[in-house]
């Protein structure tokens, strides 16, 4: 008589869902000439440039929301007015950003804080409280 044993397999933990599709990662990596760690993960590499571009995109969206809210409150006449350089401290070091401005100087970015409002900590970044020279 043969006895079959029920072998239990170790169950794998389900992997977390990917934030970005592999195709997008492949597109980013295709932009890199040198495939070394610094070119990919360094501050001047793809990761650093992506962090800067993401932060600046979020800041631009904040300003758009701010200007739209002002129009909704009947405050017309405020518009975008270029950018100002600002160095912010992140958990991974300094990050030089171009912070969007408005003509009436009423925009106070929530992502990085505003130097005129003093130092404010953010869960994402904290202000270095100084403009880049």
N, C-alpha and C positions, 0 to 999 in steps of 0.2 A: 504494500500500500504506500503510495507516495503522498507525502504531506507537503502541501504548498504553504509557504510562509508568505505572509504579507509584509513585504519590505516597504518601509516608509521612506519616502524621499524627503530630503530637507526642502522645505518650502522657501522659495526666494521671496525676499521682501519686494513688493512692487516698487519699481523705480519711479521717482517723481516725474510728472510730465515735463517735457522740455519746454522751456520758455521761448526758445527760438527754433524754428525748423532748421534741419541740417543744411538745406539749400541756402538759407541766409548766411549761416556760418561759413559755408563754402565760398559764397560771394565775398565776404569780408576777407577771408584768407587769400583769395585770389588777388587782392589788392596789395599784398605784402610781397616785396621783392626778396628779402632775406627771410628765411623760415626759421630764424633762431628765436630764443625765448624773449630777448629784449625787443625785437621787432614786432612780436605778437603781444606780449604781456607788459612791456615797459610803458612808462608814462608818455614817451614819444612814439610808441607803437600803436597798433590797432586798438588795444584796450584803453589806453589813455585818451586817444583821439575820440573813441566812441563815448567815453565817459564825458568828455568836454561837450561833444555834440548833443548828447542826450540832455545834459544839464541846460545848455543854451536853448534847446528846443522847448524844454519845460518852462524856462523863463519867458520865452516868447509867447507861449500859450497863456502864462499868467498875465502878461501885459495885455494880450488880446481880451482876456476876461475882464480885466480892470477897466479898459477903455469901453468895452461893451456895457459894463455895469454903470459907468458914469453916464453914458448916453441914456440908459434906461431910467436914471434918476433925474434926467433933465439937465445934466451938466454937459453941454456941448463945447466943442472947441479944443479939446485935448487930443493930441495925436502922438504917434511915435516920433522919437527924436534921436535916432542913432543908438549907440552903445557906449558904455564906459568900461574900461578894463578893471577887473577886480580879482585879487588873489584870495581864494577861500581855502580853508583847511578842511580836509576830508580825513576820514579814518586812515586812509592810505597815503596821506601827504598833501602837499599843496596842489591846487588846481587853478590855472589862470583862465578866467572866463570873461566874456564880453557881455556885460549886463545891459539889457535894453532899458532905454529911458523914455519918458514922456515929456512933452513940452512944459506942462505945468508942475512937474516934479512931485506928483502925488502918488506915483507908483512905488510901493514898498514890496519888493519880492519876498515871498514866503520861503522859497527854497533856500536862499542864502542870507536872508536878512539884509538890512540896509544900514550902512555905516552911520548915517545920521540918526538912526534910532538906537544906536548903541549895539553892543555885542549881544546876539541872541543865539542860543544853541538850537540846532535843528537835529532831528533824528537822521537826516540825510547828510547835511554838511553844517559846519559852523563857520561863521564869518571870521575872517582874519582881522577885521576892523581896520583895514588899511587898503587904500587903493594901490594898485600896482603902479610903479613909477614908469 
